[in-house]
Amino acid sequence: MNCSQGYGRICPLRTPTDTGQRCRAAKGCRRRRLDPEQIADLPIFERMPRDALGDLLGGAAVERFPAHAMLFEAGSPADAFYILLSGRVKLFALTEDGKESIVEVVEPVASFAEAAMFASGCYPVCAEVIEEAELVRVRAEPFLAGLRRNRDLAYGMLAALSLWNRHLKQEVRTLREHSPMRRVSSFILSLAPPGEGQAVIELPLKKMIIASRLGMEPESLSRVLGRLKEFGVHTRGRTVSIDDVARLRRLCAAEGGADAS
């Protein structure tokens, strides 16, 4: 069995026993067959029977991409959508002065770019791998053909996408209404363990990416982190030490009604 050693081709795995395995003929193989159970709980597929999902995805494969790999650029044809199984991917737009404005940081397990494939036909933003990631690229042509053959699946998927779109819009609206202090403290609390007392966490992303994700400039993020020192939050590189998690929750609540759970 011959195996491609690049990112653009797929190992010719054909038998049922090949699912989840890689070709053993070449160490450079970066693809394996997708197990539908890995993605069955995604919002886009949650109303879909397991057997129908397997048929719809057909020969979809899991592929490893290196950090900084570009998946697509804004304005390019939306000929596929993606499912992230591991790693991180950033969705971003370029401002008029050429700066990146991060729209979303996708974390596993999640799908993205399906709305562009269904609607506009072009990707509205760019997508770049932040750290080595495993992704499934679901090509539009066979996927849409499968939905045309089964309208019940199509209607269920559209309903799921509609609900998920409302959720995302609410998140964006909430983010814009919160103060910078609330945004940063909420983000840190989302990484902290439950309970009270001390905690040490590692920021999962570079501060520049976190700032863009929270809708602020990197300088603003640095200022907020500096202010948080008086509330027992100390940052060194990507390491954040919290003297009292409960105290940080109270601060977050005072800044706009944070979840104190």
FENTA-V436213 format. One record per run of one state. SS is the DSSP state (2 for helix, 1 for strand, 0 for the rest). FROM is the first residue (numbers start at 1). TO is the last residue. Records with the same first field share a line. If there is no record, write none. Layout:
SS: FROM-TO, FROM-TO
This chain:
0: 1-15, 19-30, 34-35, 39-42, 46-49, 58-60, 66-69, 73-76, 78-79, 95-99, 108-109, 113-113, 119-121, 123-125, 150-150, 178-179, 192-198, 203-206, 214-217, 232-232, 237-238, 243-244, 255-261
2: 16-18, 36-38, 43-45, 50-57, 114-118, 140-149, 151-177, 180-191, 207-213, 218-231, 245-254
1: 31-33, 61-65, 70-72, 77-77, 80-94, 100-107, 110-112, 122-122, 126-139, 199-202, 233-236, 239-242
